[in-house]
Every structure is written in C-alpha cells, then in structure tokens.
Amino acid sequence: SGTTGILASWGCQVSAAASLEQVEHLLREGMEWDLIISDYQLANDMSGIDVIDLVRQHQNKQLPCILVSGDTSPTVLKLASVSGHHLLHKPVRPAKLRSLVVHLLEDEHQNN
C-alpha cells in the first residue's frame, strides 16, 4: 500500500493485487499495465516472477518489471538476474523507485 500511495502521488494510475488470483481477476476484467512492480515473495509459495510471467503472457508483450524484496540472499539476486528483472531491496527509497520507473518507462516508450 505504501508503494501504491507513492505511485499515485506521482500521478500514476495504479492497480494493486494481494495475490496471483487477484491479478488473474484483473486480467479477466481487461486490465492492462505499462509496468509491473511486485514483491518477490508472495503467499502460497508464489513469487513476483510468477505474477510477471502471467501478465506478460496475457498481454503478449515484455513489460518492464521491478521486483521488491527484503531478502538479500544470493538466490534471490540470481533469480531476478536470470529472469531479467530489476530488483530493489526493502525498504525502497522513493527517489530510487522513481528513477527506475522513469528509466524503464522511457526505455519502453523508445522501443515501441
């Protein structure tokens, strides 16, 4: 909710989901996103990578993505790297988040 509030205060249109099931519901309702920000560790042994894969598959494009994690273990770093996702560690500084969001959206705009 903190990240949602920050993004909204920057003028972003934000939708939030607390589970993969909620993401699936939003997709069925026709929701599309320009950027995904997801916690790495989700309930029911799911990960943010699962969310990203689902949304990218549904939207049929490689959306820019950011994973957020409090886990600084080499395993999480490697999984994020291998998946090609940006990883920010909690607590996320708003200035760092904003910089990365702007960078990713500018890159996406230039590639389309």
N, CA, C and O atoms as a GROMACS GRO file, in nm:
protein
  448
    1SER      N    1   0.082  -0.120   0.000
    1SER     CA    2   0.000   0.000   0.000
    1SER      C    3   0.086   0.126   0.000
    1SER      O    4   0.047   0.229  -0.054
    2GLY      N    5   0.204   0.117   0.061
    2GLY     CA    6   0.294   0.232   0.061
    2GLY      C    7   0.340   0.268  -0.079
    2GLY      O    8   0.341   0.385  -0.118
    3THR      N    9   0.378   0.166  -0.154
    3THR     CA   10   0.423   0.188  -0.292
    3THR      C   11   0.308   0.240  -0.377
    3THR      O   12   0.327   0.329  -0.460
    4THR      N   13   0.189   0.185  -0.357
    4THR     CA   14   0.071   0.229  -0.432
    4THR      C   15   0.047   0.378  -0.407
    4THR      O   16   0.022   0.453  -0.501
    5GLY      N   17   0.054   0.419  -0.282
    5GLY     CA   18   0.033   0.560  -0.248
    5GLY      C   19   0.137   0.651  -0.309
    5GLY      O   20   0.104   0.759  -0.358
    6ILE      N   21   0.263   0.609  -0.306
    6ILE     CA   22   0.370   0.689  -0.365
    6ILE      C   23   0.348   0.705  -0.515
    6ILE      O   24   0.355   0.816  -0.568
    7LEU      N   25   0.320   0.594  -0.584
    7LEU     CA   26   0.299   0.599  -0.728
    7LEU      C   27   0.179   0.688  -0.763
    7LEU      O   28   0.186   0.766  -0.858
    8ALA      N   29   0.072   0.676  -0.688
    8ALA     CA   30  -0.047   0.759  -0.712
    8ALA      C   31  -0.015   0.907  -0.691
    8ALA      O   32  -0.064   0.992  -0.766
    9SER      N   33   0.067   0.938  -0.591
    9SER     CA   34   0.103   1.077  -0.566
    9SER      C   35   0.188   1.135  -0.678
    9SER      O   36   0.195   1.257  -0.694
   10TRP      N   37   0.252   1.049  -0.757
   10TRP     CA   38   0.329   1.093  -0.874
   10TRP      C   39   0.243   1.104  -0.999
   10TRP      O   40   0.293   1.140  -1.106
   11GLY      N   41   0.114   1.075  -0.986
   11GLY     CA   42   0.023   1.085  -1.098
   11GLY      C   43   0.004   0.957  -1.177
   11GLY      O   44  -0.057   0.957  -1.284
   12CYS      N   45   0.057   0.848  -1.125
   12CYS     CA   46   0.042   0.719  -1.192
   12CYS      C   47  -0.097   0.663  -1.166
   12CYS      O   48  -0.153   0.683  -1.058
   13GLN      N   49  -0.152   0.592  -1.264
   13GLN     CA   50  -0.273   0.515  -1.243
   13GLN      C   51  -0.227   0.380  -1.191
   13GLN      O   52  -0.151   0.311  -1.258
   14VAL      N   53  -0.274   0.343  -1.074
   14VAL     CA   54  -0.223   0.225  -1.005
   14VAL      C   55  -0.336   0.127  -0.976
   14VAL      O   56  -0.444   0.166  -0.934
   15SER      N   57  -0.308   0.000  -1.000
   15SER     CA   58  -0.396  -0.104  -0.951
   15SER      C   59  -0.310  -0.197  -0.868
   15SER      O   60  -0.194  -0.221  -0.899
   16ALA      N   61  -0.369  -0.248  -0.762
   16ALA     CA   62  -0.294  -0.332  -0.670
   16ALA      C   63  -0.365  -0.465  -0.651
   16ALA      O   64  -0.488  -0.473  -0.656
   17ALA      N   65  -0.287  -0.568  -0.630
   17ALA     CA   66  -0.342  -0.701  -0.605
   17ALA      C   67  -0.260  -0.766  -0.494
   17ALA      O   68  -0.139  -0.749  -0.487
   18ALA      N   69  -0.328  -0.839  -0.408
   18ALA     CA   70  -0.261  -0.904  -0.296
   18ALA      C   71  -0.229  -1.050  -0.324
   18ALA      O   72  -0.167  -1.116  -0.241
   19SER      N   73  -0.271  -1.101  -0.440
   19SER     CA   74  -0.246  -1.241  -0.472
   19SER      C   75  -0.246  -1.261  -0.623
   19SER      O   76  -0.291  -1.176  -0.699
   20LEU      N   77  -0.193  -1.374  -0.664
   20LEU     CA   78  -0.194  -1.410  -0.806
   20LEU      C   79  -0.339  -1.422  -0.856
   20LEU      O   80  -0.368  -1.388  -0.970
   21GLU      N   81  -0.428  -1.471  -0.771
   21GLU     CA   82  -0.568  -1.484  -0.807
   21GLU      C   83  -0.630  -1.347  -0.837
   21GLU      O   84  -0.709  -1.333  -0.930
   22GLN      N   85  -0.594  -1.246  -0.757
   22GLN     CA   86  -0.645  -1.112  -0.782
   22GLN      C   87  -0.591  -1.056  -0.914
   22GLN      O   88  -0.662  -0.987  -0.986
   23VAL      N   89  -0.466  -1.086  -0.945
   23VAL     CA   90  -0.408  -1.043  -1.073
   23VAL      C   91  -0.485  -1.110  -1.187
   23VAL      O   92  -0.521  -1.045  -1.285
   24GLU      N   93  -0.510  -1.240  -1.174
   24GLU     CA   94  -0.588  -1.312  -1.277
   24GLU      C   95  -0.725  -1.248  -1.295
   24GLU      O   96  -0.772  -1.233  -1.408
   25HIS      N   97  -0.790  -1.211  -1.185
   25HIS     CA   98  -0.921  -1.147  -1.192
   25HIS      C   99  -0.912  -1.014  -1.268
   25HIS      O  100  -0.994  -0.987  -1.355
   26LEU      N  101  -0.813  -0.932  -1.236
   26LEU     CA  102  -0.796  -0.804  -1.304
   26LEU      C  103  -0.772  -0.824  -1.453
   26LEU      O  104  -0.823  -0.748  -1.536
   27LEU      N  105  -0.693  -0.925  -1.488
   27LEU     CA  106  -0.669  -0.954  -1.630
   27LEU      C  107  -0.798  -0.995  -1.700
   27LEU      O  108  -0.824  -0.952  -1.813
   28ARG      N  109  -0.878  -1.078  -1.636
   28ARG     CA  110  -1.007  -1.119  -1.694
   28ARG      C  111  -1.099  -1.000  -1.714
   28ARG      O  112  -1.181  -0.998  -1.806
   29GLU      N  113  -1.086  -0.899  -1.627
   29GLU     CA  114  -1.168  -0.778  -1.637
   29GLU      C  115  -1.116  -0.683  -1.746
   29GLU      O  116  -1.179  -0.581  -1.773
   30GLY      N  117  -1.002  -0.718  -1.808
   30GLY     CA  118  -0.948  -0.637  -1.917
   30GLY      C  119  -0.839  -0.540  -1.876
   30GLY      O  120  -0.798  -0.456  -1.957
   31MET      N  121  -0.791  -0.549  -1.753
   31MET     CA  122  -0.686  -0.459  -1.707
   31MET      C  123  -0.557  -0.485  -1.783
   31MET      O  124  -0.520  -0.600  -1.809
   32GLU      N  125  -0.489  -0.376  -1.819
   32GLU     CA  126  -0.356  -0.385  -1.880
   32GLU      C  127  -0.265  -0.287  -1.808
   32GLU      O  128  -0.310  -0.183  -1.759
   33TRP      N  129  -0.137  -0.322  -1.803
   33TRP     CA  130  -0.040  -0.237  -1.734
   33TRP      C  131   0.076  -0.201  -1.827
   33TRP      O  132   0.104  -0.270  -1.925
   34ASP      N  133   0.142  -0.090  -1.792
   34ASP     CA  134   0.262  -0.047  -1.862
   34ASP      C  135   0.388  -0.090  -1.787
   34ASP      O  136   0.496  -0.094  -1.844
   35LEU      N  137   0.373  -0.122  -1.659
   35LEU     CA  138   0.485  -0.155  -1.572
   35LEU      C  139   0.432  -0.242  -1.458
   35LEU      O  140   0.320  -0.222  -1.410
   36ILE      N  141   0.512  -0.338  -1.418
   36ILE     CA  142   0.475  -0.422  -1.304
   36ILE      C  143   0.576  -0.402  -1.193
   36ILE      O  144   0.697  -0.408  -1.216
   37ILE      N  145   0.527  -0.378  -1.074
   37ILE     CA  146   0.610  -0.377  -0.954
   37ILE      C  147   0.550  -0.483  -0.862
   37ILE      O  148   0.432  -0.476  -0.827
   38SER      N  149   0.631  -0.581  -0.824
   38SER     CA  150   0.580  -0.690  -0.742
   38SER      C  151   0.678  -0.727  -0.633
   38SER      O  152   0.800  -0.726  -0.654
   39ASP      N  153   0.623  -0.759  -0.517
   39ASP     CA  154   0.708  -0.820  -0.415
   39ASP      C  155   0.760  -0.951  -0.471
   39ASP      O  156   0.692  -1.017  -0.550
   40TYR      N  157   0.880  -0.988  -0.432
   40TYR     CA  158   0.934  -1.114  -0.480
   40TYR      C  159   0.860  -1.231  -0.415
   40TYR      O  160   0.813  -1.322  -0.484
   41GLN      N  161   0.850  -1.228  -0.282
   41GLN     CA  162   0.790  -1.340  -0.207
   41GLN      C  163   0.642  -1.314  -0.185
   41GLN      O  164   0.603  -1.218  -0.119
   42LEU      N  165   0.558  -1.401  -0.242
   42LEU     CA  166   0.414  -1.390  -0.226
   42LEU      C  167   0.362  -1.510  -0.148
   42LEU      O  168   0.435  -1.605  -0.122
   43ALA      N  169   0.236  -1.506  -0.112
   43ALA     CA  170   0.173  -1.616  -0.039
   43ALA      C  171   0.164  -1.741  -0.126
   43ALA      O  172   0.176  -1.734  -0.248
   44ASN      N  173   0.144  -1.854  -0.060
   44ASN     CA  174   0.123  -1.982  -0.127
   44ASN      C  175   0.240  -2.023  -0.216
   44ASN      O  176   0.220  -2.078  -0.324
   45ASP      N  177   0.361  -1.996  -0.171
   45ASP     CA  178   0.482  -2.032  -0.245
   45ASP      C  179   0.488  -1.974  -0.385
   45ASP      O  180   0.553  -2.030  -0.473
   46MET      N  181   0.421  -1.862  -0.406
   46MET     CA  182   0.426  -1.793  -0.534
   46MET      C  183   0.530  -1.682  -0.524
   46MET      O  184   0.568  -1.641  -0.415
   47SER      N  185   0.575  -1.635  -0.640
   47SER     CA  186   0.672  -1.526  -0.640
   47SER      C  187   0.627  -1.417  -0.736
   47SER      O  188   0.538  -1.437  -0.819
   48GLY      N  189   0.691  -1.303  -0.724
   48GLY     CA  190   0.664  -1.194  -0.817
   48GLY      C  191   0.696  -1.234  -0.960
   48GLY      O  192   0.636  -1.182  -1.054
   49ILE      N  193   0.789  -1.326  -0.977
   49ILE     CA  194   0.822  -1.375  -1.111
   49ILE      C  195   0.700  -1.445  -1.171
   49ILE      O  196   0.676  -1.435  -1.291
   50ASP      N  197   0.624  -1.517  -1.089
   50ASP     CA  198   0.500  -1.581  -1.137
   50ASP      C  199   0.400  -1.475  -1.186
   50ASP      O  200   0.335  -1.494  -1.289
   51VAL      N  201   0.388  -1.366  -1.111
   51VAL     CA  202   0.297  -1.257  -1.149
   51VAL      C  203   0.343  -1.198  -1.282
   51VAL      O  204   0.262  -1.180  -1.374
   52ILE      N  205   0.470  -1.167  -1.292
   52ILE     CA  206   0.525  -1.107  -1.414
   52ILE      C  207   0.502  -1.198  -1.534
   52ILE      O  208   0.458  -1.152  -1.640
   53ASP      N  209   0.531  -1.326  -1.518
   53ASP     CA  210   0.512  -1.420  -1.629
   53ASP      C  211   0.366  -1.424  -1.673
   53ASP      O  212   0.337  -1.425  -1.793
   54LEU      N  213   0.274  -1.427  -1.576
   54LEU     CA  214   0.131  -1.432  -1.607
   54LEU      C  215   0.088  -1.308  -1.685
   54LEU      O  216   0.021  -1.319  -1.788
   55VAL      N  217   0.126  -1.191  -1.637
   55VAL     CA  218   0.083  -1.066  -1.701
   55VAL      C  219   0.146  -1.054  -1.840
   55VAL      O  220   0.078  -1.017  -1.936
   56ARG      N  221   0.274  -1.083  -1.850
   56ARG     CA  222   0.339  -1.074  -1.981
   56ARG      C  223   0.275  -1.169  -2.081
   56ARG      O  224   0.256  -1.134  -2.197
   57GLN      N  225   0.243  -1.289  -2.037
   57GLN     CA  226   0.179  -1.386  -2.125
   57GLN      C  227   0.041  -1.337  -2.168
   57GLN      O  228   0.004  -1.346  -2.286
   58HIS      N  229  -0.035  -1.285  -2.074
   58HIS     CA  230  -0.170  -1.238  -2.104
   58HIS      C  231  -0.168  -1.117  -2.196
   58HIS      O  232  -0.248  -1.108  -2.289
   59GLN      N  233  -0.076  -1.023  -2.172
   59GLN     CA  234  -0.068  -0.903  -2.254
   59GLN      C  235   0.016  -0.925  -2.380
   59GLN      O  236   0.020  -0.839  -2.468
   60ASN      N  237   0.082  -1.038  -2.387
   60ASN     CA  238   0.163  -1.075  -2.503
   60ASN      C  239   0.270  -0.971  -2.536
   60ASN      O  240   0.292  -0.938  -2.652
   61LYS      N  241   0.336  -0.920  -2.430
   61LYS     CA  242   0.448  -0.830  -2.450
   61LYS      C  243   0.539  -0.830  -2.328
   61LYS      O  244   0.498  -0.869  -2.218
   62GLN      N  245   0.661  -0.787  -2.349
   62GLN     CA  246   0.762  -0.785  -2.244
   62GLN      C  247   0.755  -0.652  -2.168
   62GLN      O  248   0.831  -0.559  -2.197
   63LEU      N  249   0.666  -0.646  -2.073
   63LEU     CA  250   0.652  -0.526  -1.991
   63LEU      C  251   0.774  -0.506  -1.903
   63LEU      O  252   0.835  -0.603  -1.859
   64PRO      N  253   0.811  -0.380  -1.876
   64PRO     CA  254   0.917  -0.357  -1.778
   64PRO      C  255   0.869  -0.396  -1.639
   64PRO      O  256   0.753  -0.374  -1.605
   65CYS      N  257   0.959  -0.454  -1.561
   65CYS     CA  258   0.920  -0.508  -1.430
   65CYS      C  259   1.024  -0.476  -1.323
   65CYS      O  260   1.143  -0.467  -1.350
   66ILE      N  261   0.973  -0.460  -1.203
   66ILE     CA  262   1.058  -0.438  -1.086
   66ILE      C  263   1.013  -0.536  -0.977
   66ILE      O  264   0.895  -0.543  -0.943
   67LEU      N  265   1.107  -0.611  -0.925
   67LEU     CA  266   1.082  -0.696  -0.809
   67LEU      C  267   1.132  -0.623  -0.685
   67LEU      O  268   1.235  -0.556  -0.689
   68VAL      N  269   1.059  -0.638  -0.576
   68VAL     CA  270   1.096  -0.577  -0.449
   68VAL      C  271   1.109  -0.689  -0.347
   68VAL      O  272   1.021  -0.774  -0.336
   69SER      N  273   1.220  -0.688  -0.274
   69SER     CA  274   1.241  -0.796  -0.177
   69SER      C  275   1.319  -0.747  -0.056
   69SER      O  276   1.406  -0.661  -0.066
   70GLY      N  277   1.284  -0.804   0.057
   70GLY     CA  278   1.362  -0.782   0.178
   70GLY      C  279   1.473  -0.885   0.190
   70GLY      O  280   1.562  -0.873   0.275
   71ASP      N  281   1.468  -0.986   0.106
   71ASP     CA  282   1.565  -1.096   0.107
   71ASP      C  283   1.685  -1.057   0.021
   71ASP      O  284   1.670  -1.035  -0.100
   72THR      N  285   1.801  -1.048   0.081
   72THR     CA  286   1.921  -1.010   0.007
   72THR      C  287   2.010  -1.130  -0.023
   72THR      O  288   2.128  -1.114  -0.055
   73SER      N  289   1.954  -1.249  -0.013
   73SER     CA  290   2.034  -1.369  -0.037
   73SER      C  291   2.077  -1.378  -0.183
   73SER      O  292   2.010  -1.326  -0.272
   74PRO      N  293   2.189  -1.446  -0.208
   74PRO     CA  294   2.236  -1.464  -0.345
   74PRO      C  295   2.133  -1.535  -0.434
   74PRO      O  296   2.129  -1.512  -0.555
   75THR      N  297   2.050  -1.621  -0.375
   75THR     CA  298   1.949  -1.693  -0.452
   75THR      C  299   1.850  -1.597  -0.515
   75THR      O  300   1.820  -1.608  -0.634
   76VAL      N  301   1.798  -1.503  -0.437
   76VAL     CA  302   1.701  -1.406  -0.489
   76VAL      C  303   1.767  -1.317  -0.593
   76VAL      O  304   1.708  -1.289  -0.697
   77LEU      N  305   1.890  -1.273  -0.566
   77LEU     CA  306   1.962  -1.191  -0.662
   77LEU      C  307   1.979  -1.264  -0.795
   77LEU      O  308   1.960  -1.206  -0.902
   78LYS      N  309   2.015  -1.392  -0.788
   78LYS     CA  310   2.036  -1.470  -0.908
   78LYS      C  311   1.906  -1.492  -0.984
   78LYS      O  312   1.902  -1.479  -1.106
   79LEU      N  313   1.797  -1.526  -0.912
   79LEU     CA  314   1.668  -1.548  -0.977
   79LEU      C  315   1.620  -1.422  -1.049
   79LEU      O  316   1.568  -1.430  -1.161
   80ALA      N  317   1.636  -1.308  -0.987
   80ALA     CA  318   1.596  -1.182  -1.050
   80ALA      C  319   1.682  -1.155  -1.173
   80ALA      O  320   1.632  -1.115  -1.278
   81SER      N  321   1.811  -1.176  -1.159
   81SER     CA  322   1.903  -1.152  -1.269
   81SER      C  323   1.876  -1.244  -1.387
   81SER      O  324   1.869  -1.199  -1.501
   82VAL      N  325   1.862  -1.373  -1.359
   82VAL     CA  326   1.838  -1.471  -1.465
   82VAL      C  327   1.706  -1.441  -1.536
   82VAL      O  328   1.694  -1.461  -1.657
   83SER      N  329   1.607  -1.392  -1.461
   83SER     CA  330   1.477  -1.361  -1.519
   83SER      C  331   1.479  -1.229  -1.596
   83SER      O  332   1.386  -1.198  -1.670
   84GLY      N  333   1.585  -1.151  -1.577
   84GLY     CA  334   1.596  -1.023  -1.646
   84GLY      C  335   1.517  -0.911  -1.582
   84GLY      O  336   1.484  -0.813  -1.648
   85HIS      N  337   1.484  -0.925  -1.453
   85HIS     CA  338   1.405  -0.824  -1.384
   85HIS      C  339   1.494  -0.739  -1.294
   85HIS      O  340   1.596  -0.784  -1.242
   86HIS      N  341   1.454  -0.615  -1.277
   86HIS     CA  342   1.523  -0.527  -1.185
   86HIS      C  343   1.480  -0.562  -1.043
   86HIS      O  344   1.364  -0.595  -1.019
   87LEU      N  345   1.574  -0.554  -0.949
   87LEU     CA  346   1.545  -0.589  -0.811
   87LEU      C  347   1.581  -0.472  -0.721
   87LEU      O  348   1.692  -0.419  -0.726
   88LEU      N  349   1.486  -0.432  -0.638
   88LEU     CA  350   1.509  -0.330  -0.536
   88LEU      C  351   1.488  -0.396  -0.401
   88LEU      O  352   1.398  -0.476  -0.382
   89HIS      N  353   1.575  -0.359  -0.306
   89HIS     CA  354   1.564  -0.416  -0.172
   89HIS      C  355   1.487  -0.322  -0.081
   89HIS      O  356   1.499  -0.199  -0.089
   90LYS      N  357   1.406  -0.382   0.006
   90LYS     CA  358   1.331  -0.307   0.106
   90LYS      C  359   1.426  -0.261   0.215
   90LYS      O  360   1.523  -0.331   0.245
   91PRO      N  361   1.401  -0.148   0.274
   91PRO     CA  362   1.299  -0.052   0.235
   91PRO      C  363   1.342   0.023   0.108
   91PRO      O  364   1.457   0.064   0.094
   92VAL      N  365   1.248   0.041   0.017
   92VAL     CA  366   1.276   0.106  -0.110
   92VAL      C  367   1.267   0.257  -0.091
   92VAL      O  368   1.166   0.309  -0.042
   93ARG      N  369   1.372   0.324  -0.130
   93ARG     CA  370   1.371   0.470  -0.122
   93ARG      C  371   1.290   0.526  -0.239
   93ARG      O  372   1.313   0.487  -0.354
   94PRO      N  373   1.194   0.615  -0.211
   94PRO     CA  374   1.110   0.670  -0.319
   94PRO      C  375   1.190   0.728  -0.435
   94PRO      O  376   1.152   0.709  -0.551
   95ALA      N  377   1.299   0.798  -0.407
   95ALA     CA  378   1.378   0.858  -0.516
   95ALA      C  379   1.437   0.750  -0.606
   95ALA      O  380   1.442   0.767  -0.728
   96LYS      N  381   1.482   0.641  -0.548
   96LYS     CA  382   1.538   0.532  -0.627
   96LYS      C  383   1.429   0.464  -0.710
   96LYS      O  384   1.451   0.431  -0.827
   97LEU      N  385   1.312   0.444  -0.650
   97LEU     CA  386   1.200   0.385  -0.722
   97LEU      C  387   1.159   0.474  -0.838
   97LEU      O  388   1.141   0.427  -0.950
   98ARG      N  389   1.145   0.602  -0.812
   98ARG     CA  390   1.103   0.695  -0.918
   98ARG      C  391   1.203   0.696  -1.033
   98ARG      O  392   1.164   0.694  -1.149
   99SER      N  393   1.330   0.699  -1.000
   99SER     CA  394   1.433   0.699  -1.103
   99SER      C  395   1.424   0.574  -1.190
   99SER      O  396   1.432   0.584  -1.313
  100LEU      N  397   1.407   0.458  -1.128
  100LEU     CA  398   1.398   0.334  -1.203
  100LEU      C  399   1.270   0.327  -1.286
  100LEU      O  400   1.273   0.284  -1.401
  101VAL      N  401   1.158   0.369  -1.229
  101VAL     CA  402   1.031   0.369  -1.302
  101VAL      C  403   1.041   0.458  -1.426
  101VAL      O  404   1.003   0.417  -1.536
  102VAL      N  405   1.092   0.579  -1.409
  102VAL     CA  406   1.106   0.672  -1.523
  102VAL      C  407   1.198   0.611  -1.629
  102VAL      O  408   1.167   0.615  -1.748
  103HIS      N  409   1.310   0.556  -1.586
  103HIS     CA  410   1.405   0.495  -1.679
  103HIS      C  411   1.339   0.381  -1.758
  103HIS      O  412   1.351   0.375  -1.880
  104LEU      N  413   1.271   0.292  -1.689
  104LEU     CA  414   1.209   0.177  -1.755
  104LEU      C  415   1.098   0.219  -1.851
  104LEU      O  416   1.087   0.164  -1.961
  105LEU      N  417   1.016   0.316  -1.812
  105LEU     CA  418   0.908   0.360  -1.899
  105LEU      C  419   0.961   0.437  -2.020
  105LEU      O  420   0.906   0.427  -2.129
  106GLU      N  421   1.068   0.514  -2.001
  106GLU     CA  422   1.130   0.583  -2.114
  106GLU      C  423   1.188   0.482  -2.213
  106GLU      O  424   1.171   0.496  -2.334
  107ASP      N  425   1.256   0.379  -2.161
  107ASP     CA  426   1.311   0.275  -2.248
  107ASP      C  427   1.199   0.203  -2.323
  107ASP      O  428   1.213   0.176  -2.442
  108GLU      N  429   1.091   0.173  -2.255
  108GLU     CA  430   0.978   0.104  -2.318
  108GLU      C  431   0.918   0.190  -2.427
  108GLU      O  432   0.884   0.141  -2.535
  109HIS      N  433   0.905   0.319  -2.400
  109HIS     CA  434   0.847   0.411  -2.499
  109HIS      C  435   0.937   0.421  -2.623
  109HIS      O  436   0.888   0.424  -2.736
  110GLN      N  437   1.067   0.425  -2.602
  110GLN     CA  438   1.162   0.434  -2.714
  110GLN      C  439   1.164   0.307  -2.797
  110GLN      O  440   1.190   0.312  -2.918
  111ASN      N  441   1.138   0.192  -2.735
  111ASN     CA  442   1.140   0.065  -2.806
  111ASN      C  443   1.010   0.035  -2.881
  111ASN      O  444   1.004  -0.060  -2.958
  112ASN      N  445   0.908   0.115  -2.859
  112ASN     CA  446   0.780   0.092  -2.927
  112ASN      C  447   0.753   0.194  -3.032
  112ASN      O  448   0.649   0.189  -3.098
   0.00000   0.00000   0.00000
